[in-house]
Amino acid sequence: MAHEHKRHRYKRPRRGHLISYEELLFEPERITKEDLKKMIDEGKNPLILDVRGAQDYMESEIKIKGSVRIPPAQIHDLIDKLPKDRPVITY
């Protein structure tokens, strides 16, 4: 009987998700804007990544102060450079 290995594929982060470095390639946990505010108020210092495409970014009035914009095509290249000691939030 052959043993089947599951290959984990990179999953593009969805908006409003809290993800740890280890979970970044897997299924992230969804959070609310209230959860994010609480994290910030508690001093957890999350890294907030805006991973929207260029058109979505330009057309949206929603911009989170202090967030870092990373185009979706560049996420995979930058994944190893993300902090491992703090939460990473994508939207």
Backbone bond lengths (Angstrom), bond angles and torsions (degrees), N, CA, C in turn:
res aa  C-N    CA-C-N  psi(-1)  N-CA   C-N-CA  omega(-1)  CA-C   N-CA-C  phi
1 M - - - 1.442 - - 1.527 109.23 -
2 A 1.274 116.11 122.22 1.462 121.46 -179.71 1.518 110.11 -76.16
3 H 1.329 115.71 140.84 1.459 121.18 177.30 1.522 108.33 -91.02
4 E 1.306 115.74 126.89 1.456 120.66 -178.33 1.520 110.22 -92.34
5 H 1.308 117.10 129.87 1.462 122.23 175.86 1.509 108.45 -102.91
6 K 1.316 115.73 132.79 1.458 119.79 174.75 1.517 108.46 -87.06
7 R 1.290 115.72 131.39 1.462 120.19 174.78 1.512 108.00 -94.44
8 H 1.309 115.52 129.92 1.458 119.72 176.71 1.514 108.01 -87.99
9 R 1.290 115.01 126.18 1.457 120.41 178.02 1.513 108.72 -99.30
10 Y 1.303 115.13 151.71 1.458 120.96 176.36 1.515 108.90 -62.90
11 K 1.301 116.38 129.24 1.460 121.23 176.06 1.511 108.82 -108.37
12 R 1.289 116.10 130.21 1.459 121.50 178.23 1.529 108.81 -68.25
13 P 1.327 117.55 127.46 1.462 119.21 179.63 1.518 111.45 -59.85
14 R 1.314 115.25 142.95 1.457 120.27 176.53 1.515 108.87 -99.58
15 R 1.305 116.77 156.52 1.462 121.92 -178.18 1.522 111.24 -58.76
16 G 1.326 115.40 142.19 1.447 121.12 174.66 1.508 115.79 72.80
17 H 1.315 117.46 31.34 1.455 120.70 -177.74 1.514 111.66 -114.22
18 L 1.316 114.92 136.85 1.459 122.19 173.85 1.515 107.09 -93.89
19 I 1.338 116.71 126.19 1.451 119.16 -179.68 1.520 110.88 -138.41
20 S 1.302 115.94 137.91 1.456 120.22 173.42 1.526 107.36 -85.30
21 Y 1.311 116.79 168.40 1.464 120.20 179.67 1.527 111.11 -57.48
22 E 1.335 116.17 -43.18 1.466 120.70 -178.31 1.525 111.93 -66.84
23 E 1.327 116.72 -32.01 1.460 120.81 -177.59 1.526 113.38 -87.23
24 L 1.296 116.55 -8.04 1.460 120.30 -173.43 1.516 112.92 -55.93
25 L 1.318 117.68 -33.10 1.455 120.38 -179.14 1.525 112.37 -88.70
26 F 1.298 116.89 -4.62 1.456 121.06 -175.10 1.524 110.29 -117.79
27 E 1.286 117.53 -149.89 1.462 121.22 -175.52 1.524 111.00 -86.24
28 P 1.317 118.28 115.17 1.464 121.31 -179.29 1.532 111.94 -79.35
29 E 1.304 114.44 162.21 1.461 121.88 176.64 1.524 108.64 -90.64
30 R 1.308 117.32 135.25 1.461 121.60 179.47 1.529 109.43 -84.59
31 I 1.330 116.31 136.19 1.455 121.04 176.31 1.526 109.12 -127.93
32 T 1.315 115.13 164.95 1.466 121.07 177.82 1.519 109.59 -98.73
33 K 1.324 115.68 169.16 1.464 118.31 177.14 1.529 110.37 -66.04
34 E 1.348 116.90 -27.92 1.461 120.35 175.92 1.532 110.44 -67.52
35 D 1.341 117.05 -39.04 1.466 120.95 176.24 1.527 110.40 -61.64
36 L 1.329 116.03 -42.62 1.462 120.65 179.23 1.523 110.67 -63.31
37 K 1.318 116.62 -45.53 1.467 120.09 178.92 1.522 110.24 -59.44
38 K 1.332 117.08 -42.24 1.470 121.22 179.39 1.528 110.46 -62.02
39 M 1.334 117.10 -42.86 1.468 120.37 178.09 1.520 111.10 -59.19
40 I 1.320 115.24 -44.27 1.470 120.15 -179.71 1.529 109.88 -65.28
41 D 1.346 116.44 -46.18 1.469 120.96 179.80 1.528 112.04 -61.35
42 E 1.334 116.77 -32.08 1.472 121.10 179.63 1.526 112.65 -83.20
43 G 1.337 117.74 0.82 1.454 121.36 176.80 1.514 114.89 77.62
44 K 1.330 117.54 22.74 1.472 120.20 -179.45 1.520 112.55 -77.02
45 N 1.321 117.26 -9.32 1.461 123.71 172.73 1.537 113.86 49.54
46 P 1.338 117.67 57.79 1.468 118.89 -179.97 1.527 112.10 -69.60
47 L 1.310 115.72 147.85 1.461 120.98 170.95 1.521 105.64 -86.88
48 I 1.323 116.71 121.73 1.460 121.27 -177.64 1.518 108.50 -104.49
49 L 1.327 115.99 116.88 1.458 122.12 -178.67 1.525 110.25 -106.75
50 D 1.305 116.21 127.16 1.456 122.42 174.13 1.526 105.89 -93.84
51 V 1.321 116.92 107.08 1.469 121.27 -174.15 1.527 112.41 -107.91
52 R 1.321 116.11 24.38 1.462 119.68 179.03 1.524 109.92 -76.40
53 G 1.307 114.81 154.03 1.448 120.62 174.35 1.522 110.29 -67.36
54 A 1.320 116.86 163.85 1.461 122.06 -175.71 1.528 112.78 -55.95
55 Q 1.321 116.76 -45.59 1.462 119.57 -178.06 1.528 111.34 -65.60
56 D 1.327 117.18 -44.75 1.468 120.08 177.90 1.517 111.10 -60.78
57 Y 1.320 116.55 -41.11 1.458 121.35 -179.72 1.525 110.88 -63.46
58 M 1.319 116.62 -47.19 1.468 121.26 -177.44 1.535 111.76 -66.18
59 E 1.321 117.25 -36.48 1.460 120.92 -175.96 1.531 113.37 -82.29
60 S 1.309 117.60 -15.30 1.460 121.14 -175.74 1.522 111.98 -88.77
61 E 1.318 114.43 143.54 1.462 120.05 173.06 1.525 110.29 -89.05
62 I 1.315 116.64 -10.11 1.465 121.51 -177.23 1.523 110.34 -85.21
63 K 1.306 115.48 116.13 1.462 122.63 175.87 1.527 105.72 -138.65
64 I 1.304 117.40 126.98 1.461 120.86 179.28 1.523 108.33 -92.06
65 K 1.328 115.32 121.83 1.458 121.50 -179.92 1.527 110.02 -57.87
66 G 1.325 116.78 129.72 1.459 121.66 178.98 1.515 114.30 89.25
67 S 1.339 117.04 -4.04 1.466 118.96 179.75 1.528 110.28 -75.57
68 V 1.308 115.07 159.40 1.461 122.30 179.39 1.520 107.23 -112.71
69 R 1.314 116.71 125.11 1.460 119.77 -179.61 1.526 109.72 -87.96
70 I 1.334 114.87 125.09 1.462 121.71 176.10 1.520 106.90 -128.16
71 P 1.318 117.87 114.11 1.465 119.46 177.42 1.524 110.53 -58.69
72 P 1.348 116.93 142.50 1.468 120.40 -176.76 1.533 114.16 -50.33
73 A 1.309 117.65 -36.97 1.462 120.61 -177.81 1.536 112.71 -67.33
74 Q 1.329 118.06 -17.49 1.464 121.38 -177.11 1.531 113.80 -99.65
75 I 1.317 117.24 -8.13 1.466 119.85 -176.02 1.524 111.26 -58.23
76 H 1.311 116.21 -47.39 1.467 119.68 -177.70 1.533 111.55 -59.22
77 D 1.322 117.70 -38.41 1.465 121.28 -179.61 1.527 112.61 -70.03
78 L 1.326 116.88 -26.63 1.464 120.64 -174.75 1.531 113.60 -101.72
79 I 1.296 117.42 -1.14 1.465 121.46 -172.87 1.531 112.84 -58.37
80 D 1.299 118.43 -37.41 1.468 121.55 -179.73 1.525 112.58 -72.69
81 K 1.319 117.37 -14.57 1.462 121.21 -178.66 1.520 112.93 -94.61
82 L 1.328 117.31 -4.22 1.456 120.31 179.27 1.523 109.69 -73.06
83 P 1.329 116.93 147.09 1.468 119.77 -178.74 1.523 111.64 -65.06
84 K 1.317 114.89 145.33 1.457 120.78 178.66 1.522 111.07 -102.43
85 D 1.329 116.51 -7.23 1.459 120.62 -173.64 1.523 113.46 -107.29
86 R 1.323 118.21 12.36 1.458 121.22 178.40 1.520 110.13 -152.27
87 P 1.314 117.43 157.12 1.474 119.69 -179.88 1.525 111.76 -64.84
88 V 1.320 115.47 147.66 1.468 122.18 175.27 1.527 106.71 -116.50
89 I 1.318 115.63 123.34 1.451 122.89 -179.43 1.523 107.42 -110.30
90 T 1.328 116.84 132.67 1.467 119.86 175.47 1.518 109.18 -118.30
91 Y 1.327 113.38 146.79 1.468 118.48 172.44 1.497 109.15 -150.19
